[in-house]
Amino acid sequence: MPKIKKIIWSLESSTKITSIKKYLYEEWSENEVKYFIKRLQHFEKLVTHYPKIYPASKKFPCLRRAVITKHQSVIYELDQEIIRVHTILNHKQNQ
């Protein structure tokens, strides 16, 4: 597997990050926002070194799901030397 050179966040995933951070600020605390951001950064670091660490979807084998907290998951795809993040699922907030 070639070394991952970059991670591309889709517009949808970027919008969801903003929405989740807003929700966490309003309903929880700044500490929860910091934790969420820290977990996203950890995901980026881990998936850059081990792109296949997270399981592939049975229904859509080109997609992988990384659980970053018990409430959020990242859906991404490997594309040569690029990770394409399609969306973030937030299991706690209605989106």
N, C-alpha and C positions, 0 to 999 in steps of 0.2 A: 504494500500500500504506500503510495507517495505521501510525503510529508504535507500536512495541511498548511497552506500559506495564508488563508484568511477565512473569516466567518462573515457571511452576508446575512444581515437581518432584514427580512421582508418588511414592507410597509405595515402589513397586518401585525407582525410580531412587535414592531416598534410601538405601534399604537396600543397594543395590549400591555406592554411594559408600562407605558404612561398611565393607562387606566388602572392597572394593578397598584402602582405606586400611589396614585390619587386615592384609591379605595383604602389602602393600608394607612395612609396619613389620616383620612377622615374617620375610619372605624377602629383603628388600632393605635399605633404609635410610630414615632420616628425610628425607634429601634427595629420594628418589624420591616420598615422600608429598607433600612441598612442591611438587615439580614437577607432580604430578598435580593438586593443588589450584590451582596457578597456571594450568594449562591449562584447567581447568574455568572459572575466572574469565575467562580470555581468550575462551573459547567464549561465555559469557554476554554479554560486552561486544560481541563481533563480531555475534552473532546478533540482539542488540537493535537494532543499527544496520542490519544487512543480513540480514533474516530468511530470504531465499531464497538465501543465498550457498552453502549446501550442497545437494548434488543430491537430488532427489526419487527415491523408490523407483520402479522400473518396475512392480513387482508391486502396491505400495500407494502410489499417487501422493500421497496426503495426508501421508505420512510422509517425513521427511528424515533423512539419516545424516551426522553430523559426526564426522570422525575427529579426536580431540583429542590422542591420542598414537599411536604405532605399535601400542600394545596395547589401547587403549580407544576406543570410538565411542559417541556419544550419538544416540539415536533420538528425534526430536521431531516435533511437528506445529504448524502455524500455525492459530490460532483467533482471527480478528479481530485484536485488539490484544494477544493473549496467546500466548506460546510454551508449549506443554505438552510437557514432557520425559517420555517414556514409560518409557525404560529406558536402561541403559548396558551395552554389550557389552564384556566383558573377554576379549580374545583370548589372554591369557597364562595366566590362571587358570581352572581348571575350576570352573564355577559351577552 
